[in-house]
Amino acid sequence: MKIDTGFAGEVVSKAIQKGADLAEVFVRASRNLSLEIKDQAVDSLESSLSFGYSLRIIRDGRLGFSYSNDRQ
């Protein structure tokens, strides 16, 4: 799964605009697939996507951290 680097850049830009001296973002997206076979046939199939990001900022020498799994 490809990471949207534009989203990461927007998060950092907003943090700087809001007053952060330094900002760092970590983005993780993954796709999971689970498949069960019984008697040589597919018994169940599950697929999921997960997304999350964290933001670390420094302002006035103090550290702040947040995490979300919502892009909004």
C-alpha positions in Angstrom: 0.0 0.0 0.0 1.4 3.4 -1.0 1.7 6.1 1.6 0.3 9.6 0.6 3.3 11.8 1.2 1.1 14.9 0.4 -1.0 14.1 3.5 2.1 13.9 5.7 3.4 17.2 4.3 0.0 18.9 5.0 0.1 17.7 8.6 3.6 19.1 9.2 2.7 22.4 7.4 -0.4 22.9 9.6 1.6 22.2 12.8 4.2 24.8 11.8 1.4 27.3 10.9 -0.2 26.7 14.3 3.1 27.6 16.1 5.2 24.5 16.3 9.0 25.2 16.1 9.6 21.7 14.7 7.2 19.0 13.6 7.6 15.4 12.6 4.9 13.0 11.3 4.9 9.2 11.0 2.3 7.6 8.8 1.5 3.9 8.6 -1.0 2.2 6.3 -1.4 -1.6 5.9 -3.6 -4.1 4.2 -4.3 -7.4 5.8 -5.7 -10.6 4.3 -6.8 -13.7 6.1 -7.8 -16.8 4.3 -9.0 -20.1 5.7 -9.0 -23.3 3.7 -10.9 -26.4 4.7 -11.1 -29.6 2.6 -9.1 -27.9 -0.2 -11.7 -25.1 -0.5 -11.9 -21.5 0.7 -13.9 -21.5 4.0 -13.5 -17.8 4.9 -11.8 -14.7 3.5 -11.3 -11.5 5.4 -9.6 -8.3 4.1 -8.9 -5.1 6.1 -7.2 -1.8 5.7 -5.7 0.2 8.6 -4.3 3.7 8.7 -2.8 5.8 11.4 -0.4 8.7 11.9 1.4 10.3 14.7 2.6 13.9 15.1 5.4 15.0 17.3 6.1 18.7 17.7 8.4 20.9 19.7 7.3 24.4 20.7 9.2 26.6 23.2 11.5 23.7 24.0 8.6 21.4 25.0 7.5 18.2 23.3 4.0 17.4 22.2 2.7 14.2 20.7 -0.6 13.0 19.2 -1.9 10.0 17.3 -5.0 9.5 15.1 -6.4 6.9 12.7 -8.8 9.4 11.1 -7.7 11.6 8.2 -10.2 14.4 9.1 
